Amino acid sequence: MAPFLTLLLLFLLPPISISSASSSSFPTIKDDQKKTTYIVEVQPDAKPSVFPTHELWYESSLSALRKTRTEPPAQTTSPLIHTYSNIFHGFSVKLSPSEAKTIESLPHVISLIPEQVRHVQTTRSPQFLGLRTTDSAGLLKESDFGSDLVIGVIDTGIWPERKSFDDRDLGPVPSKWKGRCVAAKDFPSSSCNRKLIGAKYFCSGYESTNGKMNETNEFRSPRDSDGHGTHTASIAAGRYVFPASTLGYARGVAAGMAPKARLAAYKVCWNSGCYDSDILAAFDTAVADGVDIISLSVGGVVVPYYLDAIAIAAFRASDSGVFVSASAGNGGPGALSVTNIAPWVTTVGAGTIDRDFPADVKLGNGKIIPGVSVYGGPALTPGQMYPLVYGGNTEGGAVDGYSSSLCLEGSLDPNFVKGKMVLCDRGINSRAAKGEVVRKAAGVGMILANGVFDGEGLVADCHVLPATAVGASSGDEIRKYISASSKSTPVATILFKGTRLGVRPAPVVASFSARGPNPVTPEILKPDVIAPGLNILAAWPDRIGPTGIPSDKRRTEFNILSGTSMACPHVSGLAALLKAAHPEWSPAAIRSALMTTAYTVDNRGGGNMLDESTGNVSTVFDFGAGHVHPQKAMDPGLVYDISSYDYVDFLCNSNYTTQNIQMITRKTADCSGAKRAGHVGNLNYPSLTAVFQQYGKRKMSTHFIRTVTNVGDPNSVYQVTAEPPSGMVVTVRPEKLVFRRLGQRLNFLVRVQTRAVKLSPGSSRMRTGSIVWSDGKHKVTSPLVVTMQQPL
C-alpha cells in the first residue's frame, strides 16, 4: 500500500498557484480557462496492487487530484482520452497547467508530452520502379508479392469495397495476426477479408479538442471520408486492377507495391487534423495486433525527439521489429522543411515518374506555355480563343485585389469573369477550390500560376472546369501578356493532350518535397530516400469527388494525387517485399538496403537528378541517398544494421539527459561509455554527415566508425572507393573487407580532413562525396556530406 499512499499524498497537496509557477511553459491563467491534451507515460510496475487494472489506477489518481480543485462536480464518464499498454504505458488526458505540473512531478511519471496536431501530406509507378509480374525472378517473385506480411496504414481510414482490396486467391489470414475489424455504422465486420484483415478508428483525441464529430460529413468508423487513406493503402498493397484510370487519364493496370501483402487500416485523421493522442493509440494497437510495417503519411511538426509522440511511438515500434516509414512533408522547396526526422524512421521524399498530363496554354500572341491537368469534363471549343483576365486586376471590378488574385471564395465579380479564362495565383485555398470559385463566377476556364516559392513544379489536378497549372515564370509571362494588351483583348485557350509516357528527364525531385538539412540532428541526413510521389494513380472512395470539394459530384474508382504522402507508401510496400524475402532483416537493415542501392541519376543516360522547382541539379538535401531501386535493394551485399542500444548511444551523444532518453526508449542509459566511444555522427547510419563549426579554425577533421554486415555472398571481398567532397581529404581504413560467412560483421573508419573556407557570419557551405564498397557484383554506396558553418 505504500506506493498508493504516496500517490494520494502527492495528489492531495494544496493546489499550485499558477502565478507563482516558475516554468514559463505554464501561462498565468485560471485552471478552468484552458485545458489542453497531454500524453502521460508512467512506470507500468508502479501500479498499486489494490487496482485490478492500470486504467482504474489512472482514473482514481485523476479523481483524487481534481477533488482538491474548486471545479464543477466530476464528470460521469472517464476523464481519460486513451490508455496505452503495449509499446507505451500511460494515458492521455486534458489537463490545466497546474494539473500538468503536479502530475509531471510524480515519481512514477516518466514523461508528460503536450499533444501536437498533424496533417496528411498530400499505376505506372510499379513499372517505373522495375517491378514487373512477367519477370521470372526478382523482388516480387522472391517475396511472393509480400504475401503474409501485414502493412498497418495510419491515415484517414479506408474504403474497403474497392477492387484494390479484393482478397481473391489469397491464403488464410496469417496465424500471428491478433487484430480485428471494428464494426460500426456503415462499416460492418464483413468489410474486412483476407486482404484487409484489420480496421480500427481512434477519435477520442480529436473529439476531446473539437467536441463531438459531425457524423453527417464524417464516419465514426474506419471508413474513409477524405480519400487520402484509401489512396495510400492501395499504393502500398493494392491488388492488380484492370482497367484503371482517372477521368480517362493514366489508363492501364493499377497495382500497389506489395500486391499480396495484408492491410490493416488505423483511422486517426479527421476533418481538423490528426491528433497525437490518437496517433499514439494507433501505434500502440498496431504493434500489439502484429503488423510488420507501419506506413505514416502524416506530419508537419518538428520538436525534440523526447517531445515528439510520433518519434517516441516509432522508436517503440522499431524496438519491436516493426519497420516505420513516414512522409518527409510537403514544405519544399525550402531548406530545413523536412519532418519525421528521427533516425529510427525511414523518411521519404517525393520524385516524379516518367508520365505526365500535358495541358498547355496557347496565348493570343501564338506563345505556347507548358502546363498540366487532369481535367475530364466538357471540352473547350476547338480552335476558339477566350478572353483572358487576371483575377487580381482591380480595374476589372475586384474590390480586394489580393483575394481576387488568389481566387478566394466570393472574391471574383461575375460581371468581370463571365465567359472568360481567368488567371489565378496559387496559395491560401486549395488548387481545385480556385477552379470552383471561377466556375461559380461563370468563368469558362482557369490558368493556375505557381508563386515564387512554388517555383516551376507542376501538380496535375482533377479540376471542375477546364483548367491547367503553370510554373511561376510562366505565370509572370502570362501577366505581362495581359498587361501589354491594352489596345486589344488578351485571349487564350488550353490544349489538353491526355497522358504522355516516357517523359524525360525522370525522376526529378518534386518541387513540394520537403528538404534537408535535418533541423534537429544535422549529422543525420534526411530525407533518407525519395520515391514516386507526383501524379500517382491509386484507389479512391465512392462518395467523394476527385477534387475532394463538396460540390464535386463526379465519382471515380481511382484518383491521381501528389505529395510525399504518396511517396511514403511506395517505400512501405517495398519494405514489406524486402521483409518477406529476408525475414531476418531488422528495420534498420531494410532501410540500409534501400539507401545503399538508391540511385541519383535520371533516365537521360547518366545525368544527375534535377530539382523540379528550379531546373537545376538537385542535392543530397533534396533526395537523401537517392531514388529507391527495389530490385537492387533485394540483394544489397552489405547492410548497416542498428540496434536499439545504438540509438541510445546516439541520444547520449546528442546531449540528451538520461530522463529524456528514457522518455524516448524506455531504457536506462549510462552515457559515459557512449561519449567516450564517439560522437553523434557515429551512429551506424548508411549515410555519413559532418558539420564543422569554423570558429576561426584553419584546419578541421572528424572521423566516422561504421560496421557492415554481410548479407550477400558468403566468401566475398569488398574494395572501397572514396570520392571526397571538393577540397577535402578522405581516408578509409581498411581499404579492403574480407568476409568468410553470411552475417559476418566488419568495421571500418572514415577520416575527413578539411581547411576552413571563407564564409560570412551565419552562413554555411555544403559539399558532398561518397563511400562505395564493391565486390564486383554489389555496389554499396553511402553519401558523404560535409557542411561548413561560420557562426554569427
C-alpha positions in Angstrom: 0.0 0.0 0.0 3.0 2.3 0.4 3.1 3.4 -3.3 -0.7 4.1 -3.2 -0.5 6.2 0.0 2.4 8.1 -1.5 0.4 8.8 -4.7 -2.6 10.0 -2.7 -0.4 12.3 -0.6 1.1 13.8 -3.7 -2.3 14.3 -5.3 -3.8 15.9 -2.1 -1.1 18.5 -1.9 -2.6 22.1 -1.9 -3.1 23.4 -5.4 -0.1 25.1 -7.0 -0.5 28.8 -7.7 -0.2 29.4 -11.4 1.0 33.0 -10.8 3.9 31.6 -8.7 4.9 28.8 -11.1 8.4 29.3 -12.2 8.1 27.4 -15.5 7.4 29.7 -18.5 5.7 26.7 -20.2 2.6 27.2 -18.0 0.9 30.5 -18.6 -0.7 32.6 -15.9 -4.3 31.8 -16.4 -7.0 30.2 -14.2 -7.2 26.4 -14.4 -10.8 26.4 -15.6 -10.0 28.7 -18.5 -7.7 26.5 -20.5 -7.2 22.7 -20.6 -5.1 21.0 -23.2 -4.3 17.4 -24.0 -1.2 15.8 -22.6 0.2 12.3 -23.1 1.4 10.9 -19.8 3.8 7.9 -19.6 4.1 6.1 -16.3 6.2 3.3 -14.9 3.9 0.2 -15.5 5.2 -1.6 -12.5 4.3 1.3 -10.2 0.6 0.4 -10.1 -0.6 -0.4 -6.6 -1.9 -4.0 -6.3 -5.2 -2.7 -5.0 -6.2 -1.6 -8.5 -7.0 -4.5 -10.8 -6.2 -2.5 -14.0 -4.0 0.4 -14.9 -7.0 2.2 -16.3 -8.7 2.2 -12.9 -5.5 3.4 -11.3 -5.2 6.3 -13.7 -8.9 7.3 -13.2 -8.6 7.2 -9.4 -5.5 9.2 -9.5 -7.0 11.9 -11.6 -10.2 11.9 -9.5 -8.0 12.4 -6.3 -6.2 15.3 -8.0 -9.3 17.1 -9.1 -11.1 16.8 -5.7 -8.6 19.3 -4.4 -9.6 21.8 -7.1 -12.6 24.2 -7.0 -14.2 22.7 -10.1 -17.7 21.6 -11.1 -18.6 18.0 -10.0 -16.6 15.3 -11.6 -17.9 14.1 -14.9 -19.6 10.7 -15.0 -17.6 9.5 -18.0 -13.9 8.6 -17.7 -11.6 11.7 -18.0 -9.1 9.5 -19.9 -8.9 10.1 -23.7 -6.8 6.9 -24.3 -4.9 4.4 -22.3 -1.8 2.8 -23.7 -0.5 -0.6 -22.7 1.8 -2.1 -25.3 4.7 -0.1 -26.7 3.8 2.8 -24.4 2.3 2.7 -20.9 0.2 5.5 -19.8 -2.7 7.6 -20.8 -3.8 10.9 -22.5 -6.0 13.4 -20.7 -6.9 17.1 -20.8 -5.2 19.0 -18.0 -4.9 22.5 -16.7 -1.4 24.0 -16.4 -1.2 23.4 -12.7 -2.6 19.8 -13.0 0.0 19.1 -15.6 2.8 20.4 -13.4 1.5 18.3 -10.4 1.3 15.1 -12.5 4.7 15.7 -14.0 6.3 15.9 -10.6 5.1 12.4 -9.5 7.9 9.8 -9.2 6.2 7.2 -11.3 5.6 9.6 -14.2 8.3 9.2 -16.9 7.1 12.0 -19.2 4.3 14.5 -19.9 4.1 15.4 -23.6 1.9 18.2 -24.9 -0.3 17.0 -27.8 0.5 18.2 -31.3 -1.9 18.3 -34.3 -0.5 16.8 -37.5 -1.9 16.8 -41.1 -1.8 14.4 -44.0 0.8 15.3 -46.6 -0.8 15.0 -49.8 -0.5 2.7 -61.8 2.6 3.3 -63.6 4.9 3.6 -60.6 5.5 -0.2 -60.1 6.7 -0.4 -63.7 8.8 2.7 -63.3 10.4 1.1 -60.2 11.2 -2.1 -62.2 8.6 -4.3 -60.5 7.0 -6.4 -63.3 4.9 -9.5 -62.8 6.3 -11.1 -66.0 9.9 -11.4 -64.6 10.8 -15.0 -63.8 12.9 -13.7 -60.9 13.1 -10.6 -58.8 11.7 -8.9 -55.8 8.0 -9.6 -56.5 8.7 -13.3 -57.1 11.2 -13.8 -54.3 8.8 -12.2 -51.8 5.7 -13.9 -53.1 4.4 -10.4 -53.7 4.6 -9.7 -50.0 2.1 -12.4 -49.0 1.6 -12.9 -45.2 3.3 -9.6 -44.4 1.0 -7.0 -42.7 1.2 -3.3 -43.5 -0.5 -1.0 -41.0 -1.6 2.2 -42.6 -2.2 5.0 -40.1 -4.2 7.6 -42.0 -7.8 8.7 -42.8 -9.3 5.2 -43.0 -10.2 3.0 -45.9 -13.0 2.3 -48.5 -13.0 -1.5 -48.2 -15.2 -2.2 -51.2 -12.6 -1.0 -53.8 -11.2 -3.8 -56.1 -7.7 -2.9 -54.9 -8.6 -4.5 -51.6 -10.1 -7.7 -53.0 -8.9 -11.0 -51.4 -9.2 -13.3 -54.4 -6.6 -16.1 -54.4 -5.1 -15.0 -51.1 -4.4 -17.6 -48.4 -5.7 -17.6 -44.9 -5.1 -14.7 -42.6 -1.6 -15.1 -41.1 -1.8 -17.0 -37.8 0.3 -14.4 -36.0 -2.4 -11.8 -36.5 -4.2 -10.6 -33.4 -6.1 -7.6 -34.8 -9.7 -7.4 -35.7 -12.2 -5.5 -37.8 -14.1 -3.0 -35.6 -17.7 -2.9 -36.8 -19.6 0.5 -36.8 -22.3 2.3 -38.7 -21.7 2.0 -42.4 -18.8 -0.4 -41.7 -19.9 -4.0 -40.9 -17.4 -6.6 -39.8 -17.8 -8.2 -43.2 -16.0 -5.1 -44.6 -12.7 -7.0 -43.8 -11.5 -10.0 -45.6 -8.2 -11.9 -46.2 -6.7 -8.7 -47.8 -8.0 -6.1 -45.4 -7.5 -8.1 -42.2 -8.0 -5.3 -39.7 -9.7 -1.9 -39.4 -10.0 0.4 -36.4 -10.6 4.0 -35.7 -9.3 6.4 -33.0 -11.2 9.7 -32.5 -11.1 10.4 -28.7 -8.3 12.9 -29.0 -9.9 14.7 -31.9 -13.3 14.9 -30.1 -11.6 15.9 -26.8 -10.4 19.1 -28.5 -13.2 19.7 -31.0 -16.3 18.3 -29.4 -18.4 15.5 -30.8 -17.9 15.0 -34.5 -20.5 15.9 -37.1 -21.5 12.5 -38.4 -23.2 14.0 -41.4 -19.8 14.6 -43.0 -17.6 12.2 -41.1 -17.8 8.5 -40.5 -17.5 7.3 -36.9 -15.9 4.1 -38.2 -12.8 3.0 -40.1 -14.5 4.2 -43.3 -12.6 6.9 -45.2 -14.5 10.2 -45.6 -11.4 12.0 -47.1 -9.8 9.7 -49.6 -6.2 10.1 -48.5 -6.1 6.8 -46.5 -7.7 4.7 -49.3 -5.2 6.2 -51.8 -2.1 5.5 -49.6 -3.2 2.0 -48.6 -3.7 1.0 -52.3 -0.3 2.4 -53.2 1.3 0.2 -50.5 -0.5 -3.0 -51.2 -3.3 -2.7 -53.7 -4.2 -5.7 -55.8 -3.9 -5.7 -59.6 -6.9 -3.9 -61.2 -7.6 -3.5 -64.9 -8.7 -1.3 -66.4 -7.8 1.6 -64.1 -7.9 5.4 -64.9 -9.0 8.7 -63.6 -11.4 10.5 -65.9 -9.8 8.8 -68.8 -6.2 9.6 -67.8 -3.4 7.2 -66.9 -5.3 4.2 -68.4 -3.7 0.8 -67.6 -3.2 -1.6 -64.7 -3.2 -0.2 -61.2 -1.2 -2.1 -58.5 0.4 -1.5 -55.2 4.0 -2.2 -54.3 3.2 -5.4 -52.4 0.0 -6.7 -54.1 -0.4 -9.8 -51.8 0.5 -8.1 -48.5 -2.2 -7.9 -46.0 -3.5 -4.5 -44.9 -4.7 -3.1 -41.5 -6.2 0.4 -41.5 -6.0 2.6 -38.5 -8.0 5.8 -38.9 -6.6 8.7 -36.9 -7.1 11.7 -39.2 -10.3 13.7 -39.1 -11.6 17.0 -40.5 -9.4 19.2 -38.3 -6.3 17.0 -38.4 -4.6 14.1 -36.8 -4.1 14.3 -33.0 -1.0 12.8 -31.3 -3.1 11.0 -28.6 -5.0 9.2 -31.4 -1.8 8.5 -33.4 -0.1 7.0 -30.4 -3.1 4.8 -29.7 -2.9 3.6 -33.3 0.8 2.7 -33.0 0.2 1.0 -29.7 -2.6 -1.1 -31.1 -0.9 -1.8 -34.5 2.2 -3.3 -32.8 0.0 -5.4 -30.5 -2.0 -6.6 -33.5 1.1 -7.9 -35.2 1.8 -5.5 -38.1 5.2 -5.8 -39.8 5.3 -2.4 -41.4 3.7 0.9 -40.4 3.1 3.5 -43.1 2.5 7.0 -41.8 1.8 9.8 -44.4 1.3 12.3 -41.6 3.5 15.0 -40.2 4.2 18.7 -40.0 5.7 19.3 -36.5 9.4 19.3 -35.6 10.2 19.2 -31.9 12.9 17.5 -29.9 12.6 13.7 -30.1 11.5 13.4 -26.4 8.5 15.7 -27.1 7.6 14.1 -30.4 4.9 11.5 -29.9 5.5 10.1 -33.4 9.2 9.8 -32.8 8.6 8.0 -29.5 6.0 5.7 -30.9 8.1 4.9 -33.9 11.1 4.0 -31.7 9.0 1.6 -29.6 7.6 0.1 -32.8 11.1 -0.3 -34.3 12.3 -1.8 -31.0 9.6 -4.4 -31.5 10.9 -5.2 -35.0 8.4 -3.1 -37.0 9.6 -1.0 -39.9 8.2 2.5 -39.9 8.2 4.7 -43.0 6.9 8.3 -42.9 6.4 11.1 -45.3 9.1 13.9 -45.3 6.5 16.6 -45.7 5.3 18.9 -48.4 7.2 22.0 -47.3 9.6 22.1 -50.2 11.5 23.5 -51.9 12.5 25.5 -48.8 15.5 24.3 -46.8 15.1 22.7 -43.3 11.5 21.8 -44.1 11.8 18.0 -43.7 9.7 16.4 -40.9 9.6 12.9 -39.3 13.3 13.1 -38.9 14.1 10.6 -36.1 16.9 8.2 -37.3 14.8 5.1 -36.5 12.2 6.3 -39.0 12.7 5.9 -42.8 11.9 9.4 -44.1 10.6 9.5 -47.7 10.7 12.4 -50.1 8.9 12.6 -53.4 10.1 12.3 -57.1 8.4 12.3 -60.4 7.8 9.3 -62.7 8.1 9.1 -66.5 4.4 10.0 -67.0 2.6 13.4 -67.1 -0.6 15.0 -68.3 0.3 18.0 -70.5 -2.3 20.7 -70.9 -0.6 23.7 -72.5 -1.8 27.3 -72.6 -2.0 29.0 -76.0 -1.9 32.8 -75.9 -3.2 35.2 -78.5 0.3 36.1 -79.5 0.9 32.5 -80.5 3.1 31.7 -77.5 2.6 28.1 -76.0 3.0 27.9 -72.2 3.5 24.4 -70.8 1.0 23.2 -68.2 -0.5 20.1 -66.7 -4.0 19.0 -65.8 -6.3 16.0 -65.3 -9.5 17.7 -66.5 -12.0 15.3 -67.9 -15.2 17.3 -68.3 -16.8 19.1 -71.3 -14.1 20.3 -73.6 -13.4 23.8 -74.7 -14.5 24.6 -78.3 -11.6 23.5 -80.6 -9.9 26.4 -82.2 -11.7 29.1 -80.1 -9.7 31.6 -78.1 -11.3 33.0 -75.0 -10.9 36.5 -73.4 -8.2 36.2 -70.7 -8.2 38.2 -67.4 -6.1 38.2 -64.3 -8.1 37.7 -61.1 -6.1 40.3 -59.3 -6.8 43.1 -61.8 -8.7 45.7 -59.6 -9.6 47.6 -62.8 -11.9 44.7 -63.6 -14.1 45.2 -60.6 -12.2 43.3 -57.9 -12.7 45.1 -54.6 -9.8 43.2 -52.9 -7.0 42.7 -55.5 -5.1 40.2 -53.2 -8.1 38.0 -52.6 -9.2 38.0 -56.2 -5.7 37.3 -57.4 -5.8 34.1 -55.4 -9.4 33.4 -56.5 -10.7 33.0 -52.9 -14.3 32.3 -52.2 -16.6 35.2 -53.2 -13.7 37.4 -54.5 -14.4 37.3 -58.2 -17.0 39.7 -59.9 -19.2 37.6 -62.3 -19.6 40.7 -64.5 -15.8 40.7 -65.0 -15.2 37.0 -65.2 -18.2 35.6 -67.2 -17.3 33.7 -70.3 -13.5 34.4 -69.8 -10.4 32.5 -69.0 -9.1 33.5 -65.5 -5.5 33.6 -64.3 -5.4 32.7 -60.6 -2.4 32.7 -58.3 -1.7 29.7 -56.1 -2.0 30.0 -52.3 -4.4 30.0 -49.3 -7.2 27.9 -50.7 -6.8 24.6 -52.5 -5.9 24.4 -56.2 -9.2 22.7 -57.0 -11.2 25.2 -54.9 -9.9 28.1 -57.0 -11.4 26.4 -60.1 -14.8 26.1 -58.3 -14.6 29.8 -57.4 -14.1 30.6 -61.1 -16.9 28.3 -62.2 -19.3 29.9 -59.7 -18.4 33.3 -61.2 -19.3 31.9 -64.7 -15.7 31.8 -65.9 -15.0 29.4 -68.8 -11.7 28.2 -67.6 -8.7 28.8 -65.3 -5.0 29.0 -65.5 -3.4 28.4 -62.1 0.1 30.0 -61.7 2.7 29.0 -59.1 4.1 31.6 -56.8 7.8 32.3 -56.5 8.1 29.8 -53.6 6.5 27.0 -55.6 8.9 27.5 -58.5 8.4 25.6 -61.6 7.0 22.3 -60.1 3.6 21.4 -61.6 0.9 19.3 -60.0 -2.0 17.9 -62.1 -5.5 18.2 -60.6 -8.9 16.9 -61.5 -10.4 20.3 -61.9 -14.2 21.0 -62.0 -13.8 23.2 -65.1 -11.2 23.4 -68.0 -8.1 24.4 -66.1 -4.3 23.9 -66.1 -1.3 24.6 -63.8 1.7 26.6 -65.0 5.1 27.4 -63.3 6.0 30.7 -61.6 7.9 32.1 -64.6 5.1 31.2 -66.9 2.6 32.9 -64.7 4.8 36.1 -64.9 4.8 35.8 -68.7 1.0 35.5 -68.9 0.6 38.5 -66.6 2.9 40.5 -68.8 0.9 39.5 -71.9 -2.3 40.6 -70.2 -0.9 44.0 -69.1 0.7 44.6 -72.5 -2.6 44.0 -74.4 -4.0 47.5 -73.7 -5.1 48.1 -77.3 -6.6 44.6 -77.9 -8.3 42.0 -75.8 -5.9 39.3 -74.5 -7.1 35.8 -75.3 -6.1 32.3 -74.5 -7.2 28.7 -74.6 -6.0 25.4 -73.1 -4.8 22.5 -75.2 -5.4 19.2 -73.3 -3.1 16.4 -74.6 -4.1 13.5 -72.4 -1.5 11.1 -70.9 2.1 11.2 -72.0 4.5 8.3 -71.3 8.3 8.0 -71.5 8.9 11.5 -70.1 12.5 12.7 -69.8 14.1 13.6 -67.5 12.7 11.3 -64.8 12.9 11.0 -61.9 13.0 14.7 -60.9 12.8 15.8 -57.2 9.3 17.1 -56.8 9.1 20.8 -56.0 6.9 20.3 -52.9 9.1 17.6 -51.5 10.5 18.7 -48.1 14.2 19.3 -48.0 17.1 19.0 -45.5 19.2 19.6 -43.7 17.8 17.8 -40.6 16.6 20.6 -38.3 17.1 18.6 -35.1 20.2 16.5 -35.8 22.1 17.9 -38.8 24.5 14.9 -38.5 21.8 12.6 -39.8 20.9 13.1 -43.4 17.2 13.5 -44.1 15.2 12.6 -46.1 16.6 9.1 -46.4 15.3 8.4 -49.9 12.8 9.6 -52.5 10.1 7.5 -54.2 7.3 8.3 -56.7 5.1 11.0 -55.3 3.9 13.2 -58.2 0.6 12.5 -60.0 0.1 8.9 -58.6 -2.9 6.9 -59.6 -4.5 4.9 -56.8 -7.9 3.8 -55.3 -10.4 6.4 -54.3 -13.7 6.3 -52.2 -17.1 6.1 -53.8 -18.8 9.1 -52.2 -16.1 11.7 -52.7 -15.4 13.6 -55.9 -11.9 13.5 -57.3 -11.2 17.1 -56.2 -12.4 16.4 -52.6 -14.6 19.5 -52.6 -18.3 19.1 -51.6 -19.7 20.5 -54.8 -17.8 17.9 -57.0 -20.4 15.2 -57.6 -18.2 13.2 -60.1 -17.3 9.7 -59.0 -14.2 7.7 -59.9 -12.7 4.4 -58.6 -9.2 5.8 -58.9 -7.7 9.2 -58.4 -4.5 11.0 -59.2 -2.8 12.7 -56.2 0.6 14.2 -55.4 2.6 14.5 -52.2 5.2 12.9 -50.0 2.0 11.1 -48.7 2.1 9.2 -52.0 5.8 8.5 -51.8 5.8 7.1 -48.3 3.5 4.0 -49.0 5.7 3.1 -52.0 8.5 2.6 -49.5 6.2 0.9 -47.1 5.2 -1.6 -49.7 8.8 -2.1 -50.8 9.8 -2.7 -47.2 7.1 -5.5 -47.0 8.6 -7.1 -50.1 12.1 -7.0 -48.6 10.9 -8.3 -45.2 9.1 -11.2 -46.9 12.3 -12.0 -48.9 14.6 -11.6 -45.9 12.6 -12.3 -42.7 15.7 -12.0 -40.5 16.4 -8.4 -41.5 15.8 -5.6 -38.9 14.0 -2.3 -39.7 17.5 -0.7 -39.9 18.8 -3.4 -42.3 15.8 -2.8 -44.6 16.4 1.0 -44.6 20.1 0.4 -45.3 19.3 -1.8 -48.3 17.0 0.8 -49.7 19.5 3.6 -49.2 22.8 2.0 -50.3 21.3 0.8 -53.6 19.4 4.0 -54.4 20.4 6.0 -57.5 20.9 9.7 -58.2 20.8 9.8 -62.0 17.8 10.2 -64.3 16.7 8.4 -67.4 18.6 10.7 -69.8 21.6 8.4 -69.7 23.6 9.4 -66.7 22.7 12.9 -65.8 22.1 13.7 -62.2 18.5 14.2 -61.0 17.2 17.7 -61.4 15.2 19.8 -58.9 11.8 20.5 -60.3 11.5 23.8 -58.6 14.5 25.3 -60.3 15.5 23.0 -63.1 19.0 22.8 -61.6 20.8 19.7 -60.4 19.4 18.5 -57.1 21.5 17.8 -54.0 21.5 15.2 -51.1 19.4 17.6 -49.0 16.7 17.1 -51.7 16.9 13.3 -52.2 19.0 11.9 -49.4 20.7 8.7 -50.6 18.7 8.9 -53.8 15.7 7.3 -55.5 14.8 3.8 -54.4 15.8 0.9 -56.6 13.7 -2.2 -55.4 15.5 -4.9 -57.5 18.9 -3.9 -56.2 17.6 -3.5 -52.7 16.7 -7.2 -52.6 20.4 -8.0 -52.8 22.4 -5.1 -51.4 25.5 -7.2 -50.5 26.2 -5.3 -47.2 23.9 -3.6 -44.7 24.4 -1.1 -41.9 22.5 -2.5 -39.0 21.5 -0.5 -35.9 20.3 -1.9 -32.6 18.1 -0.1 -30.1 21.1 0.4 -27.8 23.0 2.0 -30.7 20.1 4.6 -30.8 20.6 5.1 -27.0 24.2 5.9 -27.6 23.2 8.3 -30.4 20.9 10.1 -28.0 23.7 10.2 -25.4 26.0 11.8 -27.9 23.2 14.2 -28.8 23.4 15.5 -25.2 20.0 14.3 -24.2 19.6 13.7 -20.5 19.1 10.2 -19.1 15.5 11.2 -18.4 14.9 12.4 -22.0 16.4 9.1 -23.3 14.1 7.1 -21.1 11.2 9.1 -22.3 12.0 8.0 -25.9 13.3 4.5 -25.4 12.1 3.2 -22.0 15.7 2.3 -21.4 18.0 3.4 -18.6 21.0 5.0 -20.2 24.6 5.2 -19.0 26.0 7.8 -21.3 29.6 7.7 -20.0 30.7 4.9 -22.3 28.9 6.2 -25.3 30.5 9.6 -25.1 33.9 8.1 -24.7 33.4 5.9 -27.8 32.4 8.5 -30.3 30.1 11.4 -31.4 26.6 11.8 -32.8 27.8 11.1 -36.3 29.0 7.7 -35.3 25.5 6.2 -35.3 25.9 3.3 -37.8 23.8 5.1 -40.4 24.1 4.3 -44.1 24.9 8.0 -44.8 27.8 9.9 -43.3 27.3 13.6 -42.4 29.6 16.0 -40.6 29.0 19.6 -39.5 32.1 21.8 -38.9 31.8 25.0 -36.9 34.7 27.0 -38.1 35.2 29.4 -35.1 38.4 30.8 -36.7 40.0 27.4 -37.1 42.2 26.8 -40.1 42.1 23.0 -40.1 39.4 20.6 -39.1 38.9 16.9 -39.1 36.5 14.3 -37.9 36.0 10.5 -38.2 33.2 8.0 -38.7 33.2 4.4 -37.4 30.9 2.1 -39.3 30.0 -1.6 -39.2 28.7 -3.5 -42.2 27.1 -6.9 -42.1 27.5 -9.4 -45.0 24.1 -10.4 -46.5 25.5 -11.2 -50.0 27.9 -14.0 -50.9 29.5 -15.9 -48.0 33.0 -15.5 -49.4 33.4 -12.1 -50.7 36.0 -9.3 -50.8 34.9 -5.7 -50.9 37.2 -2.8 -52.0 36.5 0.8 -51.1 36.3 3.8 -53.4 36.2 7.1 -51.7 35.1 10.2 -53.6 36.0 13.1 -51.3 33.9 16.3 -51.1 35.5 19.1 -53.1 38.7 20.4 -51.4 38.8 17.8 -48.7 40.9 14.7 -47.9 39.1 11.4 -47.1 40.8 8.3 -46.0 39.2 4.9 -45.3 40.9 2.2 -43.2 41.0 -0.7 -44.0 40.6 -0.3 -47.8 39.5 -3.9 -48.1 36.9 -6.0 -46.2 37.2 -9.8 -46.5 34.1 -11.8 -45.5 34.1 -15.5 -44.9 30.5 -16.1 -44.0 27.0 -14.7 -44.2 26.1 -12.5 -41.2 29.8 -11.6 -40.5 30.3 -8.0 -39.3 33.4 -5.9 -40.1 34.3 -2.4 -39.1 35.9 0.4 -41.0 36.9 4.0 -40.2 36.5 7.1 -42.4 38.5 10.2 -41.7 37.7 13.6 -43.2 40.1 16.5 -43.2 39.5 20.0 -44.5 40.6 23.6 -44.3 38.4 26.5 -43.3 36.7 28.3 -46.2 35.7 31.9 -46.4 32.2 32.4 -45.2 30.2 35.4 -44.0 28.9 35.2 -40.4 25.8 33.0 -40.1 26.3 31.3 -43.5 27.2 27.8 -44.5 28.5 25.7 -47.4 27.7 22.1 -48.1 29.9 19.7 -50.1 29.2 16.0 -51.0 31.1 12.9 -51.8 30.6 9.2 -51.4 32.0 6.0 -49.9 31.4 2.9 -52.2 32.2 -0.7 -51.3 32.2 -3.1 -54.2 32.9 -6.8 -54.6 32.4 -6.7 -58.4 28.7 -7.8 -58.0 27.4 -5.4 -55.4 27.9 -1.6 -55.0 27.2 -0.4 -51.5 27.0 3.4 -51.7 26.9 5.9 -48.8 26.6 9.6 -49.3 29.3 11.6 -47.5 28.1 15.1 -46.6 30.2 17.9 -45.0 28.8 21.2 -44.1 31.0 24.2 -43.1 29.3 26.7 -40.9 30.5 30.2 -39.9 28.8 31.1 -36.5 27.5 34.6 -36.1 
